[in-house]
């Protein structure tokens, strides 16, 4: 009986096992991408390891600042593989006063310190260090309304008014 238990433990050691990620930021890091690609306001996410489909749901559409501004729709989807997020839907980046959809995000060589964004018309390289920590994300129109707080504070105030 002890031999069977020992054999079972040996088999478990030999089989690769991936623990579920606690956050989307941990999931991205485990796939060779910086954790700060998505903002703090991710409410939930689903990742299908077989197909690579990643779907993140945010509390609402919002803007985040990296090197420039990025706009996240409430749902952002893409195909996640090691070092890449391809076929991205729901993320745009501001370039020269235009909002362009991000199609792919790639880290080919982490030692280079560079991350590549495919925005359709061009490829933009940025420093990986800009994406180490998840940024705050402000709700759509927050700058126009003069909000100085993050999305979480606005969400809390909205729920207090419903009580």
N, C-alpha and C positions, 0 to 999 in steps of 0.2 A: 504494500500500500504506500509506504514511504517512497518507494522507487517511482511509482506513478505520479505522486505529487511533485517529486523532484523533476521528473520528465516534463510535467506540465509547466513548471516555473521556467525551465530551460527553453521551452517552445515560446513562451510569452516574451522572454528576453530577446529571442531571435527575430520575432515579428515586429516590424516597425509599427509604432503606435503613436498617433497624433492626438494629444489631448485637445478637447474643445477650447476654443479661444474665449476668454472672458469678455473681450471687447473687440470691436472692429479694428481698433488701433493695434492690438496684439496680433490679430489675424494678418494684417498688412505686414507687420514686422516679421512674422514667421514666414512670409512669402517674399522676403527680400525687398520690401518697399518701406518707406518711412511711415511711421504711425500717424504723423500729422497730415496725411493727405486728406483725411476727412475731419470735419470740425467736431468740437465737443458735443454739439447738439444732435448727434445720432441717437435716435430713440431706440431703434432695433435694427438688426440685420440678419440676413439669411445667406448662408454660403453652402452651395452644393459642391462637395469635394470631387464628385465624379465628373461633372460637366464644367466646373470652374465658375459657374454663375454666382455672382455676388450681387445682392440687392440690399441697399441701405435705406432706411426710412428715417428722415429727420423730423423734428418737431414741426417744421414748416420750412418753406423756401427761405433762404438766407444768403447773406454776403459775408465772405471771409477775406482777410487781407494776408497775403503772402508777400511776394515781391510786388505784385499788383493785386487787383481785386479778382475774386472768383465768385461765381454765383452757383449755388447748389439748389436744385429743385427739391421738392419734398422727398422724392424717390430718385436715387441714383443707382444705376445698374452698370455692370461691366463683367467681363470674363477675366478672372484672376488666375494667373499662373506665376511661377517664380520670377520676380523682377518686373512683372508687367500687369497692367490693367488695360485690356483691349476692349474695343467696341463699347466705349463709355457712352452712356446716355444720361442726361440730367445734370451735367456740369459744364459751365461756360467760363471763359476767361476774358477779361477786358484787355484789348490791345488797340492802342491808338484810337480810343473812343468808340471802338466797336466791340460787341460781345460775340466771341467766336466759340463754337462748341469744341470741347476737348474730346478728341476721338481715342487717344491712347496716352498712357503714362508708362514710362519705361526707365528702369535703372539697369543699364547694361553692365557697368563696372562700378560696384560700390566704392572701390578705392579711388575712383576719379572724383568723387564728391559731387557728381552732377546727376540731375534727373532731367529727362527729356519729355516734353509735352508736345504731342501732335495736335495742332489746332487747325488742321485742314489745309490752310493756305501756307503754313510754315511749321517748322519745328522750333520750339523754344527750349533752350537749356537754362536751368536754374540750379542754384546751389542746394544740395540735399539738406544742408543745415537749416534752411527755411522751413522744412517740413518735419523737423524732429518732434515737435510737440503739437498736438491738435489745437488749432486756433479757436477763439470765440467766433461765433457766427451771429451776425445781426439780422433781424428780420427784414423782409422786403420792405423798402420804404423807410427804414429806421432813420437814415441820415436826413431824409426830408422832414421827418417829424421831430428831429432834435433829440432822439433818445441817446442817453449816454451809458446805458446799461446793456448787458448781454441779453440774449434771447431768453435765457432761463428766468431772469427777473421779470420780464414782460409776461411770460407765460404764468408765473406765480401770481402776478397781479390780476390777470384775466380770470384765473380760477377762484381767487378770493371774492371777486365780484359776483360769482355764481352761487356762493354759499348763502 
